[in-house]
């Protein structure tokens, strides 16, 4: 046991060193390494020839051009995306990551560049296909009585069922906090694997962002699926999607915020959003 | 900041909740795999060529493809076919844990059969002939002479396989099974701390320590020559007996 403690302590020291990335001075011409997951279409995904494409891939190019930064894009599995940022493997995360209080405890964010509610998707020939609530939208930041009743109704409708969700997402936190209990929550490495299991009938429903589902439902992979129930925003779902950056690089975060503001003002952002999502999921002023 | 070791007791308990799955997956696939492997090793040594080819092909297939790929193909791959979903196998293949046990069993069968084959082939032919000369039938010969010695020879290699399988169960976390690894991964992503992964690793270390001790003990039990040497007793002097 003693040796084990020593070993763990040594490992902890190593981890401490790895995470202590020092703040750099950011400005025109700086090399900025950007990370994305590459498995969350249309935000970021890998095309048939293996290239990273999607909304955020177009957006980072636009933002880096505005800031005159020398940006490179790299791929990182979703699960380790924040620890690897902390360890200095790259400088910016642009991977459909919502700005939440919990994440803000460890990293900082640029202003949001997109916002999209979370919705449930089920099989359109399944028992949950007819599920609906009086409210179309639930704001989780401050829950009123009608919204409380809606959440209770969701819980009741999914009792005894299995809901799938991607690991380490705001959606997983929401399910664990508000819905779990009579509902089984299954977690997946990637959203794509979750979609396969939804189609195979291993999960009864899946929770993810509207901006993810909408384009999927128009494709073959989304055949036979439909959106049910209300859209959830705020609270555990955060304040939109932004670029995740180390806290000591607040300067870089401010630069990105400014560039995003410009892209909103001149209409670039909403043009990119409509092009990729089929609706305007871009953040507003 | 990435934090380490806050609320340790809590995280240890949380990850211990995944222990039953880890042990169930390892024990059931090792047990099933062992019996299948004995059969496969016998096919591999069979005088009938097609049986030999089948065993060789099976071992080649499962030993040469990554276990993770096998798990994905069985879980996500098979689940995509409507024919599979409508078949009598679906209640079985629908569940992630059966898919994991199936993949782990098929995999360990391939490796174990090779280990057992090596053990069977290590038994000196002279002993087999001697057993035949004593009038032992095929079954008796196998049970009394070949198999006990083959197992003893195969044990160190098989101990390796047990350790590998215990670690391989962590791959089941990729198909939604809440074993120690998935719980640790969930906790890591929830707390942005790598502590849960260290704790999970400590659990695997402990399990494998016990597993290797167990194999050593069995090896000791099955090897009288080791046992005698260790207790300081010597075997009766064969030369004296002969000289009488």
Interface residues (C-beta under 8 A of the other chain):
Chain A: X4 X8 X11 X12 X15 X16 X19 X79 X82 X83 X86 X103 X105 X106 X164 X167 X168 X172 X173 X186 X187 X188 X189 X193 X196 X197 X199 X200 X201 X202
Chain B: X1 X2 X4 X5 X76 X79 X80 X85 X94 X96 X174 X176 X182 X185 X186 X188 X189 X190 X192 X194 X198 X202 X205
